[in-house]
Each structure stands twice: as structure tokens, then as C-alpha cells.
């Protein structure tokens, strides 16, 4: 009954094909939460796959419903001793649309295909494969020790790909049921395929629209050019006043008011961004001057134009357009006031003579920014455990560059949040040909078995006697 034996069990689960068999069944359930026709598949994933998997490990399960949610939630718990720490696990079983016709020949989103050193299929990384790894690692610990050595609670949602509607309400309504000591979960990519990674929260994401309605209808550019204001030109200047020619944000309320914290700078000092096959070439002069690439992505904010439209882009005509529109998105960190983003944009436009530019939040739900203190004891413990298993120094990211509903756990449930991703930046998440490197999966099973084993051995999370 040893740590190494638990890790060996997790590796054997992979080597003997059992993990792949589980993943194939789960990927074959087309849980597209954006597709109303797939609604029955969301419940089927929980009832046919996840409930039996938890129950085999001695968990009790129940379905939680929330009116505004796109699908049901599965809650599972295994309480071994109230005096032990309680570890909260999370995953989502819904996936982005399959985009079946766009995959390479011989690949299908609903069939896990082994090709070279990769497994292809929708959900192999986002997120079926990732929560499958963590549950299998808990199973390895349980089989080796005869107990987990901690209490475990899980929440599997089926609407993350539509913005997690209802997740915050479920966490608020069932706060006592979900009460735990720490979140240990997996989503998103590692810093790169070879380096185990921990991130402690996520950047927030807020989208808003800018538009100008100049007049009714277009007017001939020869007869009226030079006489009528062009809303496309005006909107371009308005946006240029907000973000500079090299991507630097020019609205002070949209960047961290206290700059880059020293703890964040230290955590990112030895991190390098993925530049391998499939990754785009980084533009070194883009973004906030004076910051490294990792600091720009994980410690700062980015203001991006997601879409613009004026006139008829596919069939241009010789007319001054009557309207121009753009959707912008701010990815922001914890030191930015989320409630002040749109008001700050409004004040900036007015100060710079663009009062005629309209601004309003887009319909998408805003994801708040979250970040656990990199010096939290759970962080130090997790970094040490992963290094002991893999022999590699893990990358520590104060937050993910993208957005997750982490605030439901960090703010509503009040948990320290430790995310251990089992993917890499080039995985084609949300695109055709989603895939995961086979070696990464095997390594992840072992490092998670070691992590779960160490909870009991280290005494982390136990209340003082």
C-alpha cells in the first residue's frame, strides 16, 4: 500500500486500454449543449456514464435541476470521515458543436480515433477526457489504499459551453451540500504539452458592442462623398482611441489599477509560451510594453475586436454606409472593476469627442476574473506533489488566459481553487480535429493519482487538533 503503487495502478488503467474504453463510450454521446435537439443526450451522459462510474467507487449521486440551466447537474459525494478534508471536483460533460463535416477524412467528433501519438474526438480534452482522468486517478487511490483518505464531492454540469447558466444559482442554493475545503479540477491547456501546469483562477471576459447609426440608408459615394460623415471611419477612430496600433489599452480603468503584483511576476518568471507545431507565431511587439509574453496573457488585460461590419462586406457597393458596428471583448484580471467596464468605455468616448458612438454590453454572460494567491499553502503542496511524481517543475499560472466559471467556486463556495489541466495549447479545442497527445494522458493519470494520494499523507487541509 504505497504512493508508487497507486500511481502504477493509474498507469495500468491506461496501459491495459481501460481508460480508452471509458473515453470512447463517453465521447460517443453527442452532448452538444448549444443544439436543442441534443437535450436528451445531456441527461443520458450523466445517467448512463457518470452515475455508474461514481457509484462503483462508493459515491452517492443525485441530479440537481436549475430552471435557467441548459442541462442537469450531477452531484456525487463519498464521505469517509467528517474530520477529514473534503475535496471538491468539477467537470462538464457538454461539448461544443461537433462540426462533423469539417474534420479531416477518417475522423469523426463522436468516435475516438487513434492516429499516431494522438487521440481525436470531441471532448477528449474539453472536458470529458479531463474529468475522466481525475476520476480514474481517485479510483486508483481507492483500490490501493482501500479508502481515499479524504472526503470527495463532485459536480458535473452540462452547460459550460453555453456560459454555465444556472451554475452560480446551484452553488448558492446548495452551498451547504457542496461545502468543501478546496477545489481540485481540470480544464483548459497546460502551458505546453511537456510541462505539467497549475493555474489558480481565470481571466474575466466581457464583450460589448459599439455602433453608430448615422442616417437612414446608404448614399452614393460619388454624389455625397466628402459631404456626409462615414460611420465606418468614425468608428475606426473611436476604437483607435481605445487601443493603440500595437494593442496597448488606452483606457486606464481597463487595466490593473495596481499594476502587475510581484507574486504574479515571480510565478511567471520561468514560464515560456507554447511555440511548437500548430501554434501561431507570436508577435513580440504586440500588447502592453515592458511585459513578457506570459505576463501579457496571464497577468494583464487584452482588448480585442471580435467582429466589425459596415456596408455589405461580401458585395461592396459605391455607397456611404448608414451604420457601422463592432463587437469588442476585454479579457481582464482581478484588479479591474467588472461593473465599470462599459461605463468606463462610455466616459472615454465622451471625453474624446465620440459621444455619437453608442455602447452597450453584448448579450453574452460576463465571466468574472478570479485568482488564488500563488503563495496559498494548497498551491505549495500541489506543486510539490506534481514535481515528486513527474520529476518536472510544474508551471504556475496565477490564472488561465481564458475564462471559466471559477467564481462559482472561489466566490460563492469560498474555496481555494487548484486547476491541473490535462491538455495543451495546440489541441484544437472548440475546432475540428480536437485531440490530446497520448503521452500527456498517461502522465496526467499518474500525477493525479499522486496528488490525491498525498492529501492524506501530507495532512493538508486538516483542521488543527
N, C-alpha and C positions, 0 to 999 in steps of 0.2 A: 504494500500500500504506500506508493511513493508518488511524488510530483512527476518524476520522469515516466513512470508507468501510466499515469493519466494522459500525459502528452502522447505517449506511444499508442494508447487506445484511440485517441483522436486521429492520429496519422493512419492507423489501421482501418478506421472507418472510411477514410479516403482511399487507401491503397486497395481495399477489397471491393470497391465500387459501390458501397452502400450510400455514401453521400451523394454520388452522382445519380443514383436511382431515385433518391428522395427529390433531388432538384429537378429531375426530368418530369416527375409527376406534377410538381408544383408549377413549373413553367408552362406545362400543357394546359393549365386552367387559364383562359384568356381574360384576366381581371382588369380590363381597361375601364378605369373609373370615369373617364370622360365620355364613354359611349353608353347611353342609356340602355341599349339592347343587352349590355353585358351585366346589368344589375344582378341577375341571379347568380352569376359566377362569383361575385364578391362574397356572398354568404357561403357558397359551396367551398371556396378556398378555406374558409375558417372551419366549417363543419367537417369536411372530408379530409383535410390535410392537417391543419394546425391543432384542432382539438384532440384528435387521436395521438398526435406526436407529444403533446403536453401530458395527456393522461397516462401514457406509457411511462412517464417519468414521475408519476405520483402527484401531478398538479390537479387541482380542481379548476374547472372552467365555467365561465358564464358569458353570454352575449350581452353587451351593453348597446342600447339604442339611443340615438340623439336625433331629433327631428330635422335639424339643418344639415346633418351629415349626409354624404353621398353613399355611405355604406355602413355596415355594422362594425362594432369593435369587439374584439375578443379579449377578455381579461382572464388570466391564468395565475394561480398562486400555489406555492408549496411552502408551508410554514413548518419549519423543523423545531424551532425553539424561539419564543418571543424575545429571549435575551440576546440572540444572535443578530448581526446586522442584516438588513433587508436590501437586496439588490434589485433595482427596477430595470427591466429590459423593455425595449421598444423596437418595433419594426412595422413596415407597411407592406401589405400583400397586394395592393393595387399597383398597376403599371401604367406607363404612358401608352398611347395608341401603338399598336403593333407595326403599322406602316408596311404591311405584308409585301406589297408589290415592289418595294424599294430595296429589299435585302438582296445580297449577292446570290447568284444562282446556286442552288443547293442548300441555301439557308432559309429557315423559317423562324419567325418570332416565337412560335408555340412549340418548337422542338429543340431541345438542347442538342447541338451538333458539335462533335469533337473534330477540330481541324487544327493540325499542328499542335502547338502548345497552348491552344485557347479553347474555351467552351463558348459557344454562341447561343443566344436566346434572349428573349425579352424578360427581364427580371433577374438574370444571372448575377447582376451587380445591384440593380435598383428595383426592389430591395430584397427579393426572395432569397437570393444566394447569401446575402449578408446576415439576415436573421437566422437562416438555416445553419450557418457556421456557428453562431453563438449558442443556439440550442443544442447542436451536436456536441459542442465543447462541454456544456453543462452535463450532458448525458455521459460523456467520458469520465468526468469527475465523479459523478454519482455511481457509476459502475465500479470505479476503482476504490473509492473510499467507503461506499455504502451509504453515504449521505453527501449533500452538497457542502455542509459546514456553514451554511448561511441560509436565510430565507430568500425566496425568489418570487418576484411578481413580474408579470409581463403584460404589455398592452400592444395588440396588433390592430392597426387601423386599416381601413380600406378606401381612404380618400385623400391620401397625401398628395397625389399627383393633381388634385384639383384644389390645392391650397389648405388641406386639412380642415375643412369646415366641420364644426362640432367637436373637434379635439379639445379645444380650450374649455368648452362647456362641460364635456365629460370629466375633465380633470378637476374642474371647480365643483361639480356636483358630487363627484365620488372621491373627494380629497382624502377622506379617512380610509377608504378602501385601498387607494393607491399609495398611501403613506409609506415611504421608504427612506433609506439613508443615502443612496446615491443612484444616479442613472449610469449604467454602462450599456452602451448601444453602438450600433454600427450603421453608417450610411456615408454617402459621398466617397471621394477618392483619397488615397494616400497622397503624400507629397510627390512620390514617384513609385513605380512598381516595385522597386527593390527595397525601399526603406519603410519599415513599419512606422505608423504615424498615430498621434493622438491629437484631436482637436477638442476645444473646450466650450464651443458655442458656435455661433454663426453670424455673419454679417446680416443686417436687415436689408429688406428690399422694398422700395416704394416707387410705384410708377405713377406718372401724372401726364396729362395732356396739355399741350399748348396749341392755340389756334387763333387765327384771325379771320373774321367774316367781314370782308371789305365792302361788298356790294352784291346785288343780285346779278347773276350770270356773268359769263366772260365777255370781253370786248376785244375787237380786232387790234392786234398789236401794232399794225401799221397806222391805223387811224387814231389810236388812243395811246400808243406807247409814248412815254415822256410826259403824259398828262395825268394818268391815273396811277395811284400807288399800287405797287405789286406786293401782295401779301406774302408771296414766297420769299421775296428779297427781304421784306421787313422781318419775317420770322427767322430767317437765317441770321440776320444781325442780332436779333434778340437772343438766340441760342449762343451766338459767338460771344455775347457779353457774359454768359453764364459759365462757359467752359472754353478755355483757351485753345490755341492751334496745336498744342501738344498734349491736350487732355487735362490740363490743370484746372481744378474747380475754382471759380472766381466768386462764389457766394460763401462768405465765411461761416454762415450757420450750417452749411452742408459738409463741413469737415470737422474733425475732432477739436473741440474748443481748447483742450489742454495738450494738443499735440500727441506724439507717439509715446505711450508710457514706457519707462525704462525696462519694466519686467517683460513687456511685449518685445522690445528691441532685443533683449538678451535671448529670449526664447527663439527668435527668428535668425539669430546671428549665424547659425551653421546650416541654414536651410537653403537649398537650391531648387529652383522650379524645374519641372519636367520639360526636357527639350528633346526627347527621343522621337522615334518614328511615330508619325501620326499627329504630333504636336505642331502647332503653328510656330513660326519664327517670332520670337519676342522682339518688340520694338523698344530698344533700350532707352530712347529719349522720350517715350510716352509716359504721361502720368505725372504725379507730384515730384518736382525736382528734389534731389537730395535723399531720396529713399531708395532702398534696394528693391529688387523685384518682389521678394516675399513680403517686404514691408508695405508695398503698394497694394498687394492682394489681400493680405491678412491683417494689416494694421491700419489701413487708411480707407478712404471712400472713393468711389468711381461714379461719375455721372455720364451715362451713355444715351445716345439716341437709338431707340429700337426700331422706329419706323417714321417716315415722313411722306407727305403726299400733297401735291398741288397740281391743278390741271388734270389731264388724263395721261398718266405716265406711259401707258402702253401704246397710246395713239396720240402723240402730241399734236396740237393744232396751233395756228397762229392767233392765239388769244391770251390776253392777260387774265390769269385765273382769278376768280372771285374769292377764293378761300385757300388757306394753307393750314396744314395740321401736322403735328409731330407728337409722338409719344416718347417720353424720356423716362429713364429709370435711374434711381440713386441706390447704389449698394453702399450701406453705411455701417459704421461701427458704433459701439455702445456710447460713445461720448457725443453723439448727435441726438438732438431732441426730435424724436419721430413726429410728434404732433406739430412741430413748427416747420416741417419741410415745405409744404405747399404755401403757407403764409410767408415764409422767408423768400420763396421764389416770387410771390406777388409783390412784396416790398422791393425786391431787387429790380424787377421790371419797371415799377413805377419810378424808382429813383433814376433809372437810366433812360427815361423817356419812352418806354414801351407800354404805356397804360392801355393801349388798344389791343394788346395781346391778352387773350383770355387764358386762364389756368385753372385746372380742376383735377382732383385725384382721378386716376383711372379706376375702373370697377374692381380690378384685382385686389384681393385682401393684402394688407401690408403685413410683412413679417418683421417683428421687432428684432433688434440686434441683441445678442447675448454673448457673455464671455465670463468664464470662471477665472478667478485669479490663478495665474500659472504657478504660484507658489503654494496653492492649496495642498494639504497632505495627501489627498486622494491622487493628485497628479504625480507627486513624487513617487508614491507607491506604485502606480500603474507603469510609469516609465521604467522603474527598476525591475518589475516583473517581466515586462516585454523584453528588456535587454538580457535578462537572465535566460530566457527561453531561446531567443534568436541569435544572441551574440552580436546584435546590431544596436547601435544607439538610435532610439526612435526619434523621429522629428516631432517637435512640439509646436503645434499651431494654436495660438490663442483663440482663434475662431476660424471656421471654414470661410472660404471666399464667397461661397453661395449662401443660400438661405434655407433654413429648416425651421420647423415649428418648435424649436428648442425652448422658447419662452413658456410653453405649456408646462414644461418640466422644471425649468430653473426658476420661474417667477410664480406660477400658480401652485406647483407642488413644493417649491422651495428646495430643490435638490441640487447638489453639485453634479455637474454633467461631464462625463468622460466618454468621448466618442472615439472608437477604434475602427477606422474604415478598412474595408476589405475590397478595394477597387483601386484603379489608377487613372490618371487624367485622360489617357487615350482610349478609354473603354467604350466610347460611342454611346454613352448613357443618353437616353431620350432620342436617339437616332437609329437608323437602320444599322444592323450588324453589331448590336450590343454584345459585348464579350468580356471574359475575365481570363487572365493567364492562369493556367492550371497550377503552376508552382506557387502562385500567390495564395490560392485556396488552401493548399496543403499547409503552407506556413501559417496561415491565419487560424486554421483549426488547432494547431499546436499552441500558438501563442495565447489563444483564448482559453484553452484548457489550463495552461499555466496560470493565467490571470485569475480564473475562477478558483483554482486550487489554492492560490496564495491568499485569498480572502480569509480563510480560516487559519492558515498557518501564521499569517502576519499579525492577526488581531486588529487589522484596520477596521474602523467603523464601530468597534465595540465601545459601549459606554464604560467610563471608569468605574471600578468596583467601589 
